[in-house]
């Protein structure tokens, strides 16, 4: 056991050791311990939620005028930018992403707080058309205590995406970060308090999702859960929410199709496909993991993608030139290897990759080469099940009707990509494919101003956009009587 000091967690604004077991956070590039902490206990969950409810009712946060809350959120954005490099390096250690990527995630988190600050202070209520002797209004009020359960692949960006709109709405937030990546949520909570968010409004409770996340979700004072993660866990949360009559936002798995037509700009498409599946080491819900290519250009295109994959720089996340870092854990890498073996057993051929890289610097970390398989049908398990790693399955297609049918033949419907120079064909495909987000002649680009979410087993609800604040508010209708005479019904005959 390392001699590192135990990190405190945030329980209702009190920074102290958790009441659960001690565990270690490991650096995926080397396996070395970077932090030690005690997980939250069930007693911590109860204290945090009770404290959040009290802070919601008494701290004045919910009662602040929108521009006053916005001013605090602007300060959070400024503090993130002021500490950007330190946060990016800590994010690198937390989940092994290349430093160039973690810098982008930190910048995204700052931008998210800035956007929701602006959205908060410009949010408008509505005076609805009157249909009688009264004025009718539609207003929104904060829900109360809400929960944010976040994944390990992009912690600070994911946590900002839930924290910022919930705070803008006036809610208190209990954050449950992924067990293996607890550091960024704790850092973000510190910056929020420094910016002026009252103590108790934010709690951060690291620990096992099956224990801590479950207890948070079931608690009667929690009025909404926003969850990003696996579909199985998301469905479990949905069942609990149904029993509570509680709304949820669920951003779940994906098996996103990328479609390359024969008239595509191949230079753009090759780079887009490589970025779409292999950036973040494929540990991305929107990774373009199913590649459909027009048969007339299939051989040329897949050859170029395979060569590009071979040339990707896999290695030390601290290096400015690294494009792919390690996978999150040894266990996750083993799961990906089993999927590749399954693909081969189903008749697939490995075009490139499919092995652990060899040599100095790779022996202790959880590295895996970018992998492309061919020779499989869209019905194979490896083309239907989410792998969450750097594995691409390439398949040819003959007609657009066949392409649409195969692209939509999935339990998932999170994202898709279309590559074509023909505006009308791209528009037709983009509208025909079933997905929450469709990229045309680009991939994996995001804007906090644009709603994001999935269909079917990829989730429920939407995050981002101006309307994202309303996810954490209850709508109320108000009627203001203007009649000169009393309501006549009660008059004596």
C-alpha positions as semicolon CSV with decimal commas, in nm:
position;residue;x (nm);y (nm);z (nm)
1;X;0,000;0,000;0,000
2;X;0,134;0,338;-0,100
3;X;0,237;0,603;0,154
4;X;0,032;0,871;-0,022
5;X;-0,198;1,061;0,211
6;X;-0,566;0,979;0,191
7;X;-0,763;1,235;-0,009
8;X;-1,071;1,390;0,151
9;X;-1,407;1,373;-0,023
10;X;-1,685;1,633;-0,010
11;X;-1,985;1,539;0,205
12;X;-2,239;1,823;0,214
13;X;-1,961;2,080;0,187
14;X;-1,742;1,917;0,453
15;X;-1,405;1,802;0,323
16;X;-1,319;1,485;0,515
17;X;-1,229;1,121;0,471
18;X;-1,501;0,896;0,342
19;X;-1,644;0,627;0,565
20;X;-1,586;0,340;0,322
21;X;-1,293;0,121;0,232
22;X;-0,955;0,258;0,124
23;X;-0,883;0,221;-0,246
24;X;-0,621;0,341;-0,489
25;X;-0,643;0,531;-0,815
26;X;-0,394;0,401;-1,072
27;X;-0,224;0,572;-1,366
28;X;-0,321;0,357;-1,668
29;X;0,009;0,425;-1,849
30;X;0,221;0,265;-1,577
31;X;-0,009;0,104;-1,322
32;X;0,142;0,318;-1,046
33;X;-0,068;0,460;-0,763
34;X;-0,148;0,830;-0,806
35;X;-0,399;0,876;-0,523
36;X;-0,547;0,700;-0,222
37;X;-0,884;0,772;-0,071
38;X;-1,163;0,624;0,131
39;X;-1,477;0,561;-0,066
40;X;-1,801;0,713;0,053
41;X;-2,014;0,501;0,281
42;X;-2,392;0,466;0,291
43;X;-2,389;0,694;0,593
44;X;-2,200;0,953;0,383
45;X;-2,470;0,925;0,116
46;X;-2,741;0,996;0,372
47;X;-2,550;1,289;0,520
48;X;-2,468;1,437;0,179
49;X;-2,826;1,423;0,053
50;X;-2,974;1,555;0,377
51;X;-2,715;1,834;0,372
52;X;-2,790;1,909;0,007
53;X;-3,161;1,934;0,083
54;X;-3,091;2,172;0,371
55;X;-2,855;2,383;0,157
56;X;-3,114;2,397;-0,118
57;X;-3,376;2,525;0,125
58;X;-3,164;2,759;0,336
59;X;-2,845;2,868;0,157
60;X;-3,019;3,115;-0,072
61;X;-2,871;2,957;-0,387
62;X;-3,210;2,862;-0,532
63;X;-3,350;3,207;-0,449
64;X;-3,074;3,404;-0,624
65;X;-3,177;3,592;-0,932
66;X;-3,059;3,418;-1,249
67;X;-2,790;3,677;-1,322
68;X;-2,654;3,631;-0,968
69;X;-2,615;3,257;-1,015
70;X;-2,470;3,328;-1,359
71;X;-2,200;3,548;-1,206
72;X;-2,083;3,254;-0,994
73;X;-2,079;3,021;-1,294
74;X;-1,871;3,272;-1,490
75;X;-1,619;3,269;-1,202
76;X;-1,606;2,888;-1,215
77;X;-1,518;2,911;-1,586
78;X;-1,247;3,167;-1,508
79;X;-1,100;2,949;-1,233
80;X;-1,092;2,644;-1,459
81;X;-0,899;2,844;-1,717
82;X;-0,665;2,986;-1,454
83;X;-0,582;2,630;-1,338
84;X;-0,604;2,471;-1,683
85;X;-0,262;2,307;-1,707
86;X;-0,272;2,165;-1,355
87;X;-0,619;2,024;-1,420
88;X;-0,515;1,878;-1,756
89;X;-0,214;1,701;-1,604
90;X;-0,427;1,562;-1,322
91;X;-0,687;1,444;-1,575
92;X;-0,406;1,271;-1,767
93;X;-0,304;1,083;-1,455
94;X;-0,664;1,008;-1,364
95;X;-0,756;0,817;-1,681
96;X;-0,450;0,803;-1,907
97;X;-0,569;1,024;-2,191
98;X;-0,300;1,205;-2,392
99;X;-0,222;1,551;-2,257
100;X;-0,338;1,718;-2,579
101;X;-0,680;1,562;-2,526
102;X;-0,706;1,641;-2,155
103;X;-0,628;2,005;-2,228
104;X;-0,919;2,006;-2,470
105;X;-1,145;1,848;-2,206
106;X;-1,052;2,114;-1,951
107;X;-1,122;2,387;-2,207
108;X;-1,456;2,221;-2,279
109;X;-1,546;2,224;-1,908
110;X;-1,471;2,596;-1,886
111;X;-1,676;2,662;-2,196
112;X;-1,966;2,464;-2,053
113;X;-1,980;2,675;-1,737
114;X;-1,952;2,992;-1,944
115;X;-2,234;2,883;-2,176
116;X;-2,474;2,791;-1,897
117;X;-2,393;3,112;-1,715
118;X;-2,502;3,302;-2,025
119;X;-2,804;3,078;-2,074
120;X;-2,902;3,122;-1,709
121;X;-2,908;3,500;-1,709
122;X;-3,092;3,521;-2,042
123;X;-3,346;3,245;-1,976
124;X;-3,699;3,362;-2,043
125;X;-4,031;3,264;-1,891
126;X;-4,345;3,271;-2,105
127;X;-4,672;3,459;-2,095
128;X;-4,904;3,222;-2,277
129;X;-5,204;3,330;-2,485
130;X;-5,497;3,407;-2,255
131;X;-5,827;3,226;-2,312
132;X;-6,031;3,395;-2,044
133;X;-6,036;3,677;-1,787
134;X;-5,689;3,592;-1,658
135;X;-5,323;3,623;-1,748
136;X;-5,148;3,287;-1,795
137;X;-4,778;3,231;-1,733
138;X;-4,540;2,936;-1,760
139;X;-4,254;2,948;-1,510
140;X;-3,979;2,707;-1,408
141;X;-3,843;2,635;-1,061
142;X;-3,546;2,425;-0,946
143;X;-3,621;2,063;-0,859
144;X;-3,416;2,047;-0,541
145;X;-3,151;1,779;-0,489
146;X;-3,036;1,612;-0,810
147;X;-2,769;1,350;-0,879
148;X;-2,496;1,344;-1,143
149;X;-2,340;1,001;-1,207
150;X;-2,044;1,038;-1,441
151;X;-1,819;0,805;-1,648
152;X;-1,445;0,750;-1,643
153;X;-1,364;0,830;-2,007
154;X;-1,401;1,212;-1,997
155;X;-1,448;1,307;-1,631
156;X;-1,410;1,684;-1,611
157;X;-1,607;1,749;-1,930
158;X;-1,885;1,507;-1,831
159;X;-1,908;1,647;-1,480
160;X;-1,923;2,005;-1,606
161;X;-2,194;1,903;-1,852
162;X;-2,415;1,798;-1,559
163;X;-2,303;2,034;-1,284
164;X;-2,325;2,360;-1,478
165;X;-2,692;2,337;-1,590
166;X;-2,804;2,194;-1,255
167;X;-2,637;2,479;-1,067
168;X;-2,774;2,730;-1,317
169;X;-3,121;2,595;-1,243
170;X;-3,067;2,654;-0,870
171;X;-3,040;2,290;-0,765
172;X;-2,813;2,115;-0,516
173;X;-2,604;1,841;-0,679
174;X;-2,467;1,513;-0,547
175;X;-2,192;1,394;-0,782
176;X;-2,098;1,026;-0,801
177;X;-1,782;1,004;-1,019
178;X;-1,665;0,678;-1,168
179;X;-1,481;0,474;-0,907
180;X;-1,157;0,461;-1,107
181;X;-1,149;0,836;-1,188
182;X;-1,244;1,032;-0,874
183;X;-0,998;1,320;-0,894
184;X;-1,157;1,564;-1,136
185;X;-1,496;1,580;-0,966
186;X;-1,322;1,669;-0,640
187;X;-1,118;1,941;-0,814
188;X;-1,428;2,082;-0,980
189;X;-1,617;2,094;-0,650
190;X;-1,330;2,292;-0,492
191;X;-1,335;2,544;-0,774
192;X;-1,713;2,582;-0,750
193;X;-1,688;2,656;-0,378
194;X;-1,404;2,902;-0,441
195;X;-1,622;3,076;-0,700
196;X;-1,905;3,123;-0,452
197;X;-2,131;2,816;-0,468
198;X;-2,255;2,774;-0,107
199;X;-2,123;2,484;0,096
200;X;-2,354;2,186;0,086
201;X;-2,487;2,262;-0,259
202;X;-2,227;2,022;-0,404
203;X;-2,118;1,685;-0,266
204;X;-1,876;1,441;-0,431
205;X;-1,909;1,076;-0,328
206;X;-1,657;0,838;-0,490
207;X;-1,717;0,465;-0,464
208;X;-1,872;0,167;-0,635
209;X;-2,165;0,250;-0,855
210;X;-2,351;-0,062;-0,749
211;X;-2,341;0,060;-0,387
212;X;-2,310;0,440;-0,377
213;X;-2,478;0,514;-0,708
214;X;-2,764;0,281;-0,622
215;X;-2,818;0,441;-0,282
216;X;-2,816;0,792;-0,430
217;X;-3,064;0,696;-0,702
218;X;-3,306;0,534;-0,458
219;X;-3,302;0,817;-0,204
220;X;-3,644;0,985;-0,177
221;X;-3,496;1,337;-0,161
222;X;-3,319;1,296;-0,498
223;X;-3,552;1,444;-0,759
224;X;-3,361;1,364;-1,078
225;X;-3,064;1,153;-1,188
226;X;-2,844;1,239;-1,484
227;X;-2,634;0,934;-1,575
228;X;-2,371;0,873;-1,839
229;X;-2,242;0,518;-1,870
230;X;-2,332;0,165;-1,974
231;X;-2,674;0,065;-2,102
232;X;-2,725;-0,212;-1,844
233;X;-2,668;0,028;-1,555
234;X;-2,881;0,291;-1,726
235;X;-3,174;0,051;-1,751
236;X;-3,134;-0,035;-1,383
237;X;-3,150;0,335;-1,295
238;X;-3,458;0,373;-1,517
239;X;-3,636;0,097;-1,323
240;X;-3,563;0,270;-0,992
241;X;-3,674;0,601;-1,139
242;X;-4,001;0,449;-1,258
243;X;-4,082;0,330;-0,906
244;X;-4,010;0,683;-0,776
245;X;-4,186;0,860;-1,067
246;X;-3,855;1,046;-1,107
247;X;-3,729;1,190;-1,438
248;X;-3,388;1,080;-1,561
249;X;-3,136;1,172;-1,827
250;X;-2,955;0,863;-1,956
251;X;-2,665;0,893;-2,201
252;X;-2,575;0,531;-2,268
253;X;-2,393;0,307;-2,513
254;X;-2,342;0,325;-2,886
255;X;-2,237;0,127;-3,190
256;X;-2,225;0,413;-3,432
257;X;-2,217;0,363;-3,810
258;X;-1,989;0,565;-4,037
259;X;-2,099;0,561;-4,401
260;X;-1,856;0,644;-4,682
261;X;-2,013;0,691;-5,025
262;X;-1,824;0,650;-5,351
263;X;-1,827;1,027;-5,410
264;X;-1,673;1,114;-5,072
265;X;-1,360;1,327;-5,037
266;X;-1,137;1,038;-4,936
267;X;-0,871;1,251;-4,766
268;X;-1,131;1,399;-4,533
269;X;-1,310;1,067;-4,485
270;X;-0,994;0,870;-4,398
271;X;-0,890;1,120;-4,134
272;X;-1,246;1,146;-4,003
273;X;-1,285;0,771;-3,968
274;X;-0,950;0,738;-3,790
275;X;-1,039;1,018;-3,550
276;X;-1,390;0,889;-3,498
277;X;-1,287;0,546;-3,377
278;X;-0,930;0,570;-3,247
279;X;-0,917;0,903;-3,064
280;X;-0,965;0,853;-2,690
281;X;-0,841;0,497;-2,760
282;X;-1,192;0,418;-2,876
283;X;-1,322;0,463;-2,521
284;X;-1,605;0,682;-2,638
285;X;-1,980;0,623;-2,655
286;X;-2,002;0,793;-2,994
287;X;-1,701;0,613;-3,148
288;X;-1,763;0,530;-3,515
289;X;-1,707;0,158;-3,467
290;X;-1,906;0,025;-3,769
291;X;-1,762;0,135;-4,104
292;X;-1,973;0,095;-4,418
293;X;-1,792;0,174;-4,744
294;X;-1,927;0,173;-5,101
295;X;-1,800;-0,145;-5,265
296;X;-1,642;0,039;-5,561
297;X;-1,397;0,220;-5,331
298;X;-1,388;-0,032;-5,044
299;X;-1,042;-0,181;-5,103
300;X;-0,873;0,153;-5,162
301;X;-1,041;0,321;-4,868
302;X;-0,987;0,046;-4,610
303;X;-0,623;0,014;-4,719
304;X;-0,575;0,385;-4,650
305;X;-0,751;0,363;-4,314
306;X;-0,542;0,059;-4,216
307;X;-0,219;0,239;-4,308
308;X;-0,331;0,540;-4,110
309;X;-0,409;0,321;-3,808
310;X;-0,062;0,165;-3,823
311;X;0,096;0,510;-3,818
312;X;-0,093;0,638;-3,514
313;X;0,138;0,717;-3,225
314;X;0,045;0,497;-2,928
315;X;0,235;0,573;-2,611
316;X;0,308;0,797;-2,316
317;X;0,011;1,025;-2,243
318;X;0,251;1,293;-2,119
319;X;0,408;1,326;-2,464
320;X;0,278;1,610;-2,678
321;X;0,290;1,386;-2,988
322;X;0,094;1,090;-2,850
323;X;-0,238;1,025;-3,027
324;X;-0,352;0,716;-2,834
325;X;-0,281;0,649;-2,469
326;X;-0,352;0,335;-2,268
327;X;-0,690;0,183;-2,194
328;X;-0,840;0,257;-1,855
329;X;-0,762;-0,074;-1,674
330;X;-0,601;-0,411;-1,735
331;X;-0,943;-0,572;-1,700
332;X;-1,092;-0,349;-1,969
333;X;-0,808;-0,435;-2,208
334;X;-0,869;-0,805;-2,149
335;X;-1,235;-0,755;-2,236
336;X;-1,141;-0,588;-2,564
337;X;-0,902;-0,871;-2,646
338;X;-1,183;-1,122;-2,591
339;X;-1,401;-0,929;-2,836
340;X;-1,129;-0,933;-3,102
341;X;-1,087;-1,309;-3,052
342;X;-1,464;-1,343;-3,082
343;X;-1,458;-1,149;-3,409
344;X;-1,196;-1,384;-3,550
345;X;-1,398;-1,687;-3,439
346;X;-1,700;-1,537;-3,618
347;X;-1,506;-1,531;-3,944
348;X;-1,336;-1,195;-3,922
349;X;-0,986;-1,114;-4,045
350;X;-0,758;-0,875;-3,861
351;X;-0,642;-0,617;-4,113
352;X;-0,421;-0,438;-3,863
353;X;-0,363;-0,432;-3,488
354;X;-0,520;-0,686;-3,258
355;X;-0,217;-0,705;-3,027
356;X;-0,055;-0,528;-2,736
357;X;0,232;-0,305;-2,850
358;X;0,577;-0,427;-2,760
359;X;0,885;-0,240;-2,644
360;X;1,002;0,004;-2,385
361;X;0,724;0,203;-2,225
362;X;0,449;-0,047;-2,296
363;X;0,525;-0,321;-2,042
364;X;0,344;-0,173;-1,740
365;X;0,057;0,019;-1,895
366;X;-0,269;-0,101;-2,046
367;X;-0,189;-0,029;-2,412
368;X;-0,354;-0,183;-2,718
369;X;-0,299;-0,123;-3,086
370;X;-0,566;0,032;-3,311
371;X;-0,746;-0,264;-3,465
372;X;-0,945;-0,314;-3,787
373;X;-1,140;-0,629;-3,873
374;X;-1,292;-0,729;-4,207
375;X;-1,498;-1,017;-4,341
376;X;-1,781;-0,989;-4,090
377;X;-2,151;-0,927;-4,136
378;X;-2,355;-0,666;-3,957
379;X;-2,519;-0,950;-3,763
380;X;-2,196;-1,064;-3,594
381;X;-2,174;-1,003;-3,221
382;X;-1,864;-0,788;-3,259
383;X;-2,057;-0,557;-3,493
384;X;-2,363;-0,543;-3,268
385;X;-2,219;-0,517;-2,916
386;X;-2,041;-0,212;-2,777
387;X;-1,670;-0,282;-2,727
388;X;-1,565;0,064;-2,598
389;X;-1,217;0,033;-2,734
390;X;-1,004;0,092;-3,046
391;X;-1,171;-0,172;-3,264
392;X;-1,325;-0,094;-3,605
393;X;-1,526;-0,339;-3,816
394;X;-1,524;-0,253;-4,190
395;X;-1,796;-0,375;-4,429
396;X;-1,883;-0,298;-4,794
397;X;-2,229;-0,202;-4,916
398;X;-2,393;-0,197;-5,260
399;X;-2,705;0,020;-5,241
400;X;-2,823;0,310;-5,027
401;X;-3,130;0,110;-4,924
402;X;-2,904;-0,169;-4,797
403;X;-2,682;0,088;-4,624
404;X;-2,971;0,250;-4,438
405;X;-3,109;-0,086;-4,329
406;X;-2,772;-0,201;-4,194
407;X;-2,690;0,130;-4,028
408;X;-3,022;0,120;-3,841
409;X;-2,995;-0,250;-3,755
410;X;-2,873;-0,198;-3,398
411;X;-3,018;-0,167;-3,050
412;X;-2,816;0,155;-3,024
413;X;-2,887;0,488;-3,192
414;X;-2,649;0,744;-3,048
415;X;-2,451;0,882;-3,341
416;X;-2,365;0,834;-3,708
417;X;-2,139;0,976;-3,976
418;X;-2,199;1,037;-4,348
419;X;-1,924;1,114;-4,600
420;X;-2,035;1,240;-4,943
421;X;-1,978;1,538;-5,172
422;X;-2,342;1,521;-5,280
423;X;-2,547;1,746;-5,053
424;X;-2,879;1,581;-5,139
425;X;-2,753;1,226;-5,084
426;X;-2,590;1,323;-4,755
427;X;-2,909;1,497;-4,641
428;X;-3,119;1,193;-4,732
429;X;-2,890;0,955;-4,544
430;X;-2,858;1,189;-4,248
431;X;-3,237;1,202;-4,211
432;X;-3,283;0,829;-4,273
433;X;-3,030;0,703;-4,020
434;X;-3,171;0,668;-3,669
435;X;-2,939;0,848;-3,427
436;X;-2,937;1,134;-3,181
437;X;-2,645;1,303;-3,359
438;X;-2,545;1,280;-3,726
439;X;-2,219;1,425;-3,856
440;X;-2,187;1,499;-4,228
441;X;-1,833;1,525;-4,368
442;X;-1,694;1,550;-4,016
443;X;-1,707;1,340;-3,700
444;X;-1,695;1,368;-3,323
445;X;-1,732;1,745;-3,314
446;X;-1,932;1,894;-3,028
447;X;-2,094;2,219;-2,929
448;X;-2,238;2,281;-2,584
449;X;-2,507;2,490;-2,753
450;X;-2,644;2,186;-2,938
451;X;-2,853;1,919;-2,759
452;X;-2,698;1,573;-2,728
453;X;-2,847;1,233;-2,652
454;X;-2,954;0,902;-2,801
455;X;-3,248;0,695;-2,913
456;X;-3,346;0,340;-2,813
457;X;-3,084;0,168;-2,592
458;X;-2,857;0,471;-2,628
459;X;-3,059;0,662;-2,373
460;X;-3,332;0,903;-2,275
461;X;-3,345;1,281;-2,262
462;X;-3,097;1,541;-2,383
463;X;-2,808;1,735;-2,236
464;X;-2,653;2,063;-2,353
465;X;-2,827;2,349;-2,530
466;X;-3,021;2,634;-2,370
467;X;-3,295;2,389;-2,283
468;X;-3,047;2,183;-2,078
469;X;-3,125;2,396;-1,772
470;X;-3,491;2,297;-1,788
471;X;-3,389;1,932;-1,734
472;X;-3,328;2,032;-1,371
473;X;-3,643;2,241;-1,324
474;X;-4,012;2,176;-1,275
475;X;-4,255;2,367;-1,493
476;X;-4,538;2,553;-1,322
477;X;-4,840;2,722;-1,479
478;X;-4,978;3,033;-1,311
479;X;-5,313;3,206;-1,367
480;X;-5,362;3,569;-1,264
481;X;-5,728;3,661;-1,251
482;X;-5,838;3,988;-1,415
483;X;-6,216;3,942;-1,399
484;X;-6,419;4,235;-1,261
485;X;-6,696;4,015;-1,118
486;X;-6,673;3,706;-0,893
487;X;-6,679;3,366;-1,061
488;X;-7,053;3,327;-1,124
489;X;-7,085;2,954;-1,048
490;X;-7,119;3,013;-0,673
491;X;-7,388;3,276;-0,704
492;X;-7,729;3,188;-0,552
493;X;-8,003;3,116;-0,803
